[in-house]
Every structure is written in structure tokens, then in C-alpha cells.
Amino acid sequence: MLLTEPEIQQVIEQAKTTFPNFTDWEYNNKKNESYFGFSLWGQFALNREDYMPQRFFITFDTNQENWYGYLTIGQPCYLWSSADVGDAHLLNTEACQTIEEAMAALKVEIVNLFKAFSVI
């Protein structure tokens, strides 16, 4: 699925609002060897002052009429993502009908992951 320019801007604003600590939002809006269509990603760097900070990425992409959300480390998610090339998938969502559903589902997955590390 490809988006129009107004749709792209709306999705970017939704992502910035939903994930305010992520920055440097970029997108792809074409089908090619790395993407099925539209894909949006932003990053969060731990200890930005470090020479090589750990970078976490939130990626939302489309495949046919569905939306998916991913949390990765090292690079944004794309078709050829692999721990062998410096990135790793941490979480992903099931197929969602809308970007809003994908964002909400990814937030739930992230909360569940970090609950596993908490001692509350």
C-alpha cells in the first residue's frame, strides 16, 4: 500500500504523538526490494552523548491492506533485517487494519516486554 502526501504527514504526526521520545522520523513510500510499500521509522538513542549509542527503532509498515508495528535495535525494520547485519527484531505486532491499531498494539507489546524486567 502506498500513501498520498497528506496521509504520510498524518501518519508521521500520529507517530510523533504516540511515541514522543522517538526522533528522526523517516519513511519509504515505494515498493522495492526492501519494502512492500509505505514504511515509517523513528529512533530512540540511549546515552546520545556516547560515541556509538544503542539505537532502538519503531517501524510501521504496510503489506497489502494491513499495518504492522516493530521494535528493533540497530536499524529500522525492513524486508532483509537480520541480526547478521547489525539489527535485531525485539517485538512485532500481528496484522492490523489501521495505523492506530498497529501503534496501540505495539505499545501493548512494549509494555509487556518491560513488565518482564520490572520488579514491581
DSSP file (Angstrom, degrees, kcal/mol; ACC not computed):
  #  RESIDUE AA STRUCTURE BP1 BP2  ACC     N-H-->O    O-->H-N    N-H-->O    O-->H-N    TCO  KAPPA ALPHA  PHI   PSI    X-CA   Y-CA   Z-CA
    1    1 A M              0   0    0      0, 0.0    37,-2.7     0, 0.0     2,-0.3   0.000 360.0 360.0 360.0 133.6    0.0    0.0    0.0
    2    2 A L        -     0   0    0     35,-0.2     2,-0.3    27,-0.0    27,-0.1  -0.854 360.0-140.5-109.9 150.2    1.3    3.5   -0.9
    3    3 A L        -     0   0    0     -2,-0.3     2,-0.1     1,-0.0    34,-0.0  -0.760  12.6-117.9-110.8 155.7    0.1    6.7    0.8
    4    4 A T     >  -     0   0    0     -2,-0.3     4,-2.6     1,-0.1     5,-0.2  -0.423  38.7-101.9 -79.2 164.9   -0.7   10.1   -0.5
    5    5 A E  H  > S+     0   0    0      1,-0.2     4,-2.2     2,-0.2     5,-0.2   0.905 123.4  49.7 -59.0 -43.5    1.4   13.1    0.8
    6    6 A P  H  > S+     0   0    0      0, 0.0     4,-2.0     0, 0.0    -1,-0.2   0.903 111.7  49.5 -62.2 -38.2   -1.4   14.2    3.2
    7    7 A E  H  > S+     0   0    0      2,-0.2     4,-2.5     1,-0.2    -2,-0.2   0.903 109.3  52.5 -64.5 -40.7   -1.8   10.6    4.5
    8    8 A I  H  X S+     0   0    0     -4,-2.6     4,-2.5     1,-0.2    -1,-0.2   0.938 109.8  47.7 -60.2 -47.5    2.0   10.5    5.0
    9    9 A Q  H  X S+     0   0    0     -4,-2.2     4,-2.2     1,-0.2    -1,-0.2   0.880 111.4  51.4 -63.2 -37.9    2.0   13.7    7.0
   10   10 A Q  H  X S+     0   0    0     -4,-2.0     4,-2.2     2,-0.2    -1,-0.2   0.916 110.8  47.7 -64.7 -43.3   -0.9   12.5    9.1
   11   11 A V  H  X S+     0   0    0     -4,-2.5     4,-2.4     2,-0.2    -2,-0.2   0.902 110.8  51.8 -65.6 -41.2    0.8    9.2    9.9
   12   12 A I  H  X S+     0   0    0     -4,-2.5     4,-2.5     1,-0.2    -1,-0.2   0.930 110.6  47.8 -61.2 -44.8    4.0   11.0   10.9
   13   13 A E  H  X S+     0   0    0     -4,-2.2     4,-2.1     1,-0.2    -2,-0.2   0.893 110.9  51.5 -64.0 -39.6    2.2   13.3   13.2
   14   14 A Q  H  X S+     0   0    0     -4,-2.2     4,-2.7     2,-0.2     5,-0.2   0.915 111.1  48.3 -61.7 -42.7    0.4   10.3   14.8
   15   15 A A  H  X S+     0   0    0     -4,-2.4     4,-2.7     1,-0.2    -2,-0.2   0.918 110.4  50.3 -65.2 -43.5    3.7    8.5   15.3
   16   16 A K  H  < S+     0   0    0     -4,-2.5    -1,-0.2     1,-0.2    -2,-0.2   0.874 114.9  44.6 -62.7 -37.1    5.3   11.6   16.9
   17   17 A T  H  < S+     0   0    0     -4,-2.1    -2,-0.2    -5,-0.2    -1,-0.2   0.903 117.1  43.8 -72.8 -42.5    2.3   12.0   19.3
   18   18 A T  H  < S+     0   0    0     -4,-2.7    -2,-0.2     1,-0.3    -3,-0.2   0.836 128.2  28.3 -73.4 -33.8    2.2    8.3   20.2
   19   19 A F  S >< S+     0   0    0     -4,-2.7     3,-1.7    -5,-0.2    -1,-0.3  -0.625  70.8 166.7-127.2  70.7    6.0    7.9   20.6
   20   20 A P  T 3  S+     0   0    0      0, 0.0    -1,-0.1     0, 0.0    -2,-0.1   0.684  72.2  59.7 -66.4 -18.5    7.2   11.4   21.7
   21   21 A N  T 3  S+     0   0    0      2,-0.1     2,-0.3    23,-0.0    -5,-0.1   0.510  88.2  88.9 -87.2  -3.8   10.6   10.2   22.7
   22   22 A F    <   +     0   0    0     -3,-1.7    22,-0.2    -7,-0.2     2,-0.2  -0.749  58.5 177.1 -93.6 142.8   11.5    8.9   19.3
   23   23 A T  E     +A   43   0A   0     20,-3.2    20,-2.8    -2,-0.3    -2,-0.1  -0.648  45.8  54.5-131.6-176.0   13.1   11.3   16.8
   24   24 A D  E     -     0   0A   0     -2,-0.2     2,-0.2    18,-0.2    -1,-0.2   0.890  68.7-163.5  53.2  49.1   14.5   11.5   13.3
   25   25 A W  E     +     0   0A   0     -3,-0.1     2,-0.3    17,-0.1    17,-0.2  -0.436  14.8 170.7 -67.9 131.9   11.4   10.1   11.7
   26   26 A E  E     -A   41   0A   0     15,-2.8    15,-2.7    -2,-0.2     2,-0.3  -0.889  10.2-163.3-134.1 165.0   11.9    8.9    8.1
   27   27 A Y  E     -A   40   0A   0     -2,-0.3     2,-0.4    13,-0.2    13,-0.2  -0.984  17.4-146.5-149.6 161.4    9.8    7.0    5.6
   28   28 A N  E     -A   39   0A   0     11,-2.6    11,-2.5    -2,-0.3     9,-0.0  -0.985  12.2-178.9-121.7 136.1    9.7    5.0    2.4
   29   29 A N  E     +A   38   0A   0     -2,-0.4     2,-0.3     9,-0.2     9,-0.2  -0.283  53.9  76.6-133.4  50.1    6.7    5.2    0.1
   30   30 A K  S    S-     0   0    0      7,-0.7     2,-0.5   -29,-0.1     7,-0.3  -0.990  76.0-113.3-152.9 153.8    7.5    2.9   -2.7
   31   31 A K        +     0   0    0     -2,-0.3     2,-0.2     5,-0.2     5,-0.2  -0.767  56.0 132.0 -87.9 130.0    7.6   -0.8   -3.4
   32   32 A N  S    S-     0   0    0      3,-2.1     3,-0.4    -2,-0.5    -2,-0.0  -0.828  72.3 -62.2-156.9-165.3   11.1   -2.1   -3.9
   33   33 A E  S    S+     0   0    0     -2,-0.2     3,-0.1     1,-0.2    -2,-0.0   0.630 132.3  38.1 -69.0 -12.1   13.5   -4.9   -2.9
   34   34 A S  S    S+     0   0    0      1,-0.2    45,-2.6    45,-0.1     2,-0.3   0.590 117.6  40.7-111.4 -15.0   13.4   -3.7    0.8
   35   35 A Y        -     0   0    0     -3,-0.4    -3,-2.1    43,-0.2    -1,-0.2  -0.985  54.3-148.9-140.8 144.9    9.7   -2.7    1.3
   36   36 A F  S    S-     0   0    0     -2,-0.3     2,-0.3    26,-0.3    28,-0.2   0.592  80.3 -62.6 -81.6 -12.5    6.2   -3.8    0.3
   37   37 A G  S    S+     0   0    0     -7,-0.3    -7,-0.7    26,-0.1   -35,-0.2  -0.862 105.3  23.3 166.4-131.3    5.1   -0.2    0.3
   38   38 A F  E     +A   29   0A   0    -37,-2.7    24,-2.2    -2,-0.3     2,-0.3  -0.414  59.0 171.4 -70.2 138.3    4.8    2.5    2.9
   39   39 A S  E     -AB  28  61A   0    -11,-2.5   -11,-2.6    22,-0.2     2,-0.4  -0.984  11.0-169.6-146.4 138.3    7.1    2.3    5.9
   40   40 A L  E     +AB  27  60A   0     20,-2.9    20,-2.9    -2,-0.3     2,-0.3  -0.988   9.1 176.9-129.9 137.0    7.8    4.8    8.7
   41   41 A W  E     -AB  26  59A   0    -15,-2.7   -15,-2.8    -2,-0.4     2,-0.3  -0.999   9.9-179.1-144.0 148.0   10.5    4.7   11.3
   42   42 A G  E     - B   0  58A   0     16,-1.9    16,-2.1    -2,-0.3     2,-0.3  -0.903  18.9-135.8-134.7 164.2   11.8    6.7   14.2
   43   43 A Q  E     -AB  23  57A   0    -20,-2.8   -20,-3.2    -2,-0.3     2,-0.4  -0.896  10.8-161.2-129.4 155.1   14.7    6.2   16.6
   44   44 A F  E     - B   0  56A   0     12,-2.6    12,-3.1    -2,-0.3     2,-0.5  -0.996  16.3-157.6-130.0 124.3   15.5    6.5   20.3
   45   45 A A  E >   - B   0  55A   0     -2,-0.4     3,-0.5    10,-0.2     2,-0.3  -0.906   9.8-141.1-108.7 124.9   19.1    6.5   21.3
   46   46 A L  T 3  S+     0   0    0      8,-2.4     8,-0.4    -2,-0.5     4,-0.2  -0.640  88.6   2.3 -74.3 137.5   20.2    5.6   24.8
   47   47 A N  T >  S-     0   0    0     -2,-0.3     3,-2.6     6,-0.1    -1,-0.3   0.947  74.6-166.5  49.4  63.2   23.0    7.9   26.0
   48   48 A R  T <  S+     0   0    0     -3,-0.5    -1,-0.1     1,-0.3    -2,-0.1   0.733  81.8  65.2 -52.1 -24.9   23.1   10.1   22.9
   49   49 A E  T 3  S+     0   0    0      3,-0.1    -1,-0.3     2,-0.0    -2,-0.1   0.688  80.2 102.9 -75.8 -17.2   26.4   11.5   24.1
   50   50 A D  S <  S-     0   0    0     -3,-2.6     0, 0.0    -4,-0.2     0, 0.0  -0.248  83.4-119.4 -62.9 153.9   28.1    8.2   23.7
   51   51 A Y  S    S+     0   0    0      1,-0.3    -1,-0.1     0, 0.0    -3,-0.0   0.906 109.7  16.3 -60.3 -43.3   30.3    7.7   20.6
   52   52 A M  S    S-     0   0    0     -5,-0.1    -1,-0.3     2,-0.0    -3,-0.1  -0.676  87.0-167.8-131.8  78.3   28.2    4.8   19.5
   53   53 A P        -     0   0    0      0, 0.0     2,-0.4     0, 0.0    -6,-0.1  -0.280  31.0-103.2 -67.5 151.7   24.8    4.9   21.4
   54   54 A Q        -     0   0    0     -8,-0.4    -8,-2.4    19,-0.0     2,-0.5  -0.607  40.2-153.5 -70.9 130.9   22.4    2.0   21.3
   55   55 A R  E     -B   45   0A   0     -2,-0.4    19,-2.7   -10,-0.2     2,-0.4  -0.941  10.3-165.9-116.4 125.2   19.6    2.9   18.9
   56   56 A F  E     -BC  44  73A   0    -12,-3.1   -12,-2.6    -2,-0.5     2,-0.4  -0.853  11.7-155.5-104.3 143.1   16.1    1.5   19.2
   57   57 A F  E     -BC  43  72A   0     15,-2.9    15,-2.4    -2,-0.4     2,-0.5  -0.958  13.6-156.2-124.9 138.9   13.7    1.9   16.3
   58   58 A I  E     -BC  42  71A   0    -16,-2.1   -16,-1.9    -2,-0.4     2,-0.4  -0.956  23.6-175.9-103.2 126.6    9.9    1.9   16.0
   59   59 A T  E     -BC  41  70A   0     11,-2.2    11,-2.4    -2,-0.5     2,-0.4  -0.987  13.3-172.8-127.9 137.2    8.9    0.9   12.5
   60   60 A F  E     +BC  40  69A   0    -20,-2.9   -20,-2.9    -2,-0.4     2,-0.3  -0.997  18.6 165.8-123.8 128.9    5.4    0.8   11.0
   61   61 A D  E     -BC  39  68A   0      7,-2.0     7,-2.3    -2,-0.4     2,-0.3  -0.919  27.5-124.9-141.1 170.2    4.8   -0.6    7.6
   62   62 A T  E     - C   0  67A   0    -24,-2.2     2,-0.3    -2,-0.3   -26,-0.3  -0.835  14.3-177.1-114.5 149.2    2.2   -1.9    5.2
   63   63 A N  E >  S- C   0  66A   0      3,-2.0     3,-2.0    -2,-0.3     2,-0.4  -0.890  72.7 -43.4-144.7 114.2    1.8   -5.1    3.4
   64   64 A Q  T 3  S-     0   0    0     -2,-0.3    -2,-0.0     1,-0.3     0, 0.0  -0.531 125.8 -24.3  58.6-117.3   -1.2   -5.3    1.1
   65   65 A E  T 3  S+     0   0    0     -2,-0.4     2,-0.3    -3,-0.1    -1,-0.3   0.279 119.5  93.2-105.5  11.3   -4.0   -3.7    3.2
   66   66 A N  E <   -C   63   0A   0     -3,-2.0    -3,-2.0    29,-0.0     2,-0.3  -0.710  60.5-142.4-108.2 156.5   -2.5   -4.3    6.7
   67   67 A W  E     -CD  62  96A   0     29,-2.8    29,-2.3    -2,-0.3     2,-0.3  -0.885  16.1-170.6-111.9 146.1   -0.3   -2.4    9.0
   68   68 A Y  E     -C   61   0A   0     -7,-2.3    -7,-2.0    -2,-0.3     2,-0.4  -0.976   8.6-151.2-134.4 148.4    2.4   -3.9   11.2
   69   69 A G  E     -C   60   0A   0     -2,-0.3    24,-2.0    25,-0.3     2,-0.3  -0.941  14.4-175.1-120.9 146.3    4.5   -2.4   14.0
   70   70 A Y  E     -CE  59  92A   0    -11,-2.4   -11,-2.2    -2,-0.4     2,-0.5  -0.984  19.7-155.3-139.1 146.8    8.0   -3.4   15.0
   71   71 A L  E     +CE  58  91A   0     20,-2.2    19,-3.1    -2,-0.3    20,-1.9  -0.996  31.6 165.3-117.3 122.2   10.5   -2.6   17.7
   72   72 A T  E     -CE  57  89A   0    -15,-2.4   -15,-2.9    -2,-0.5     2,-0.4  -0.841  29.2-137.2-130.3 167.2   14.1   -3.3   16.6
   73   73 A I  E    S+CE  56  88A   0     15,-1.9    15,-1.9    -2,-0.3     2,-0.4  -0.986  82.0  16.1-125.0 140.1   17.6   -2.4   17.8
   74   74 A G  S    S+     0   0    0    -19,-2.7    13,-0.2    -2,-0.4   -18,-0.1  -0.304 125.8  12.8 100.1 -49.6   20.4   -1.4   15.4
   75   75 A Q  S    S-     0   0    0     -2,-0.4   -18,-0.2    13,-0.1    13,-0.2  -0.971  86.5 -89.3-151.5 159.3   18.4   -0.5   12.3
   76   76 A P        -     0   0    0      0, 0.0     2,-0.2     0, 0.0   -35,-0.1  -0.358  57.1 -91.4 -66.7 159.1   14.8    0.1   11.4
   77   77 A C        +     0   0    0     -7,-0.1     2,-0.3     4,-0.1   -17,-0.1  -0.508  57.8 152.1 -73.4 137.2   12.8   -2.9   10.2
   78   78 A Y    >   -     0   0    0     -2,-0.2     3,-2.1    -3,-0.1   -43,-0.2  -0.917  60.1 -81.3-152.6 176.7   12.8   -3.8    6.5
   79   79 A L  T 3  S+     0   0    0    -45,-2.6   -45,-0.1     1,-0.3   -44,-0.1   0.806 127.0  41.4 -56.9 -33.0   12.5   -7.0    4.5
   80   80 A W  T 3  S+     0   0    0    -46,-0.2    -1,-0.3     2,-0.0     5,-0.1   0.146  79.4 144.8-104.6  19.9   16.1   -8.0    4.9
   81   81 A S    <   +     0   0    0     -3,-2.1     2,-0.3     3,-0.1    -4,-0.1  -0.289  20.9 159.2 -57.1 140.6   16.5   -7.1    8.5
   82   82 A S    > > -     0   0    0      1,-0.1     5,-1.7     6,-0.0     3,-1.6  -0.961  54.7-124.4-164.1 144.2   18.8   -9.6   10.3
   83   83 A A  G > 5S+     0   0    0     -2,-0.3     3,-1.3     1,-0.3     5,-0.1   0.763 110.4  69.0 -61.0 -23.3   21.0   -9.8   13.3
   84   84 A D  G 3 5S+     0   0    0      1,-0.3    -1,-0.3     2,-0.1     4,-0.1   0.722 100.9  45.1 -68.1 -21.1   23.8  -10.7   10.9
   85   85 A V  G < 5S-     0   0    0     -3,-1.6    -1,-0.3     2,-0.3    -2,-0.2   0.107 131.7 -84.3-112.0  21.7   23.7   -7.1    9.5
   86   86 A G  T < 5S+     0   0    0     -3,-1.3     2,-0.3     1,-0.3    -3,-0.2   0.578  97.2  88.8  96.5  10.3   23.6   -5.3   12.9
   87   87 A D      < -     0   0    0     -5,-1.7     2,-0.3   -13,-0.2    -1,-0.3  -0.931  47.9-165.1-135.9 163.6   20.0   -5.3   13.8
   88   88 A A  E     -E   73   0A   0    -15,-1.9   -15,-1.9    -2,-0.3     2,-0.4  -0.990  23.5-121.7-149.3 137.9   17.5   -7.5   15.6
   89   89 A H  E     +E   72   0A   0     -2,-0.3   -17,-0.2   -17,-0.2     3,-0.1  -0.633  28.1 173.2 -74.4 131.8   13.8   -7.7   15.9
   90   90 A L  E     -     0   0A   0    -19,-3.1     2,-0.3     1,-0.4   -18,-0.2   0.761  65.2  -4.4-103.4 -43.1   12.7   -7.3   19.5
   91   91 A L  E     -E   71   0A   0    -20,-1.9   -20,-2.2     2,-0.0    -1,-0.4  -0.977  57.2-179.5-147.2 156.0    8.9   -7.2   19.0
   92   92 A N  E     -E   70   0A   0     -2,-0.3   -22,-0.2   -22,-0.2     2,-0.2  -0.980  20.7-125.9-152.1 161.7    6.3   -7.1   16.3
   93   93 A T        -     0   0    0    -24,-2.0     3,-0.1    -2,-0.3     2,-0.1  -0.567  26.1-108.0-100.1 166.0    2.5   -6.9   16.1
   94   94 A E        -     0   0    0     -2,-0.2   -25,-0.3     1,-0.2    -1,-0.1  -0.315  63.8 -62.4 -75.6 174.0    0.0   -9.1   14.3
   95   95 A A        -     0   0    0    -27,-0.1     2,-0.3    -2,-0.1   -27,-0.2  -0.397  59.7-164.5 -61.5 134.8   -1.7   -7.6   11.2
   96   96 A C  B     -D   67   0A   0    -29,-2.3   -29,-2.8    -3,-0.1     3,-0.0  -0.910  24.0-138.1-123.0 150.9   -3.7   -4.6   12.0
   97   97 A Q  S    S+     0   0    0     -2,-0.3     2,-0.3   -31,-0.2    -1,-0.1   0.799  86.2  25.4 -77.3 -29.5   -6.4   -2.8    9.9
   98   98 A T  S  > S-     0   0    0    -31,-0.1     4,-1.9     1,-0.1   -31,-0.1  -0.881  76.8-115.9-133.4 162.9   -5.3    0.7   10.7
   99   99 A I  H  > S+     0   0    0     -2,-0.3     4,-2.5     1,-0.2     5,-0.2   0.866 116.5  57.5 -64.2 -36.2   -2.1    2.6   11.7
  100  100 A E  H  > S+     0   0    0      1,-0.2     4,-2.4     2,-0.2    -1,-0.2   0.915 106.9  47.6 -61.4 -43.1   -3.8    3.5   15.0
  101  101 A E  H  > S+     0   0    0      2,-0.2     4,-2.7     1,-0.2    -1,-0.2   0.899 111.7  50.6 -64.1 -40.4   -4.4   -0.2   15.8
  102  102 A A  H  X S+     0   0    0     -4,-1.9     4,-2.2     2,-0.2    -2,-0.2   0.901 111.3  48.1 -65.4 -40.5   -0.8   -1.0   14.9
  103  103 A M  H  X S+     0   0    0     -4,-2.5     4,-2.1     2,-0.2    -2,-0.2   0.925 114.1  46.0 -65.4 -44.8    0.5    1.8   17.2
  104  104 A A  H  X S+     0   0    0     -4,-2.4     4,-2.0     1,-0.2    -2,-0.2   0.912 113.1  49.9 -64.4 -42.5   -1.7    0.7   20.1
  105  105 A A  H  X S+     0   0    0     -4,-2.7     4,-2.1     1,-0.2    -1,-0.2   0.890 110.4  49.9 -64.9 -39.3   -0.8   -3.0   19.6
  106  106 A L  H  X S+     0   0    0     -4,-2.2     4,-2.5     2,-0.2    -1,-0.2   0.901 108.0  53.3 -67.7 -39.2    3.0   -2.2   19.6
  107  107 A K  H  X S+     0   0    0     -4,-2.1     4,-2.6     1,-0.2    -1,-0.2   0.912 108.5  50.5 -60.1 -41.5    2.6   -0.1   22.7
  108  108 A V  H  X S+     0   0    0     -4,-2.0     4,-2.5     1,-0.2    -2,-0.2   0.926 110.6  49.1 -61.8 -44.8    1.0   -3.1   24.5
  109  109 A E  H  X S+     0   0    0     -4,-2.1     4,-2.1     2,-0.2    -2,-0.2   0.902 111.7  49.2 -61.6 -41.6    3.8   -5.4   23.3
  110  110 A I  H  X S+     0   0    0     -4,-2.5     4,-2.5     2,-0.2     5,-0.2   0.927 110.9  49.5 -64.7 -45.1    6.4   -2.9   24.6
  111  111 A V  H  X S+     0   0    0     -4,-2.6     4,-2.0     1,-0.2    -2,-0.2   0.922 111.1  50.1 -59.9 -44.6    4.7   -2.6   28.0
  112  112 A N  H  X S+     0   0    0     -4,-2.5     4,-1.2     1,-0.2    -1,-0.2   0.893 110.1  50.9 -62.6 -39.2    4.5   -6.4   28.3
  113  113 A L  H  X S+     0   0    0     -4,-2.1     4,-0.5     1,-0.2     3,-0.5   0.945 112.7  44.5 -62.9 -47.5    8.2   -6.7   27.4
  114  114 A F  H >X S+     0   0    0     -4,-2.5     4,-0.8     1,-0.2     3,-0.6   0.757 104.6  62.9 -74.4 -22.5    9.3   -4.1   30.0
  115  115 A K  H >< S+     0   0    0     -4,-2.0     3,-0.7     1,-0.2    -1,-0.2   0.867  96.5  60.6 -62.2 -35.5    7.0   -5.6   32.7
  116  116 A A  H 3< S+     0   0    0     -4,-1.2    -1,-0.2    -3,-0.5    -2,-0.2   0.774 108.3  43.6 -63.5 -24.7    9.1   -8.8   32.4
  117  117 A F  H << S+     0   0    0     -3,-0.6    -1,-0.2    -4,-0.5    -2,-0.2   0.570  98.0  91.9 -95.3 -11.4   12.1   -6.8   33.5
  118  118 A S    <<  -     0   0    0     -4,-0.8    -3,-0.0    -3,-0.7     0, 0.0  -0.458  60.3-153.0 -87.2 158.6   10.4   -4.9   36.3
  119  119 A V              0   0    0     -2,-0.1    -1,-0.1     1,-0.1    -3,-0.1  -0.147 360.0 360.0-118.2  35.8   10.3   -5.9   39.9
  120  120 A I              0   0    0     -5,-0.2    -1,-0.1     0, 0.0    -5,-0.0   0.478 360.0 360.0 -75.9 360.0    7.1   -4.1   40.8
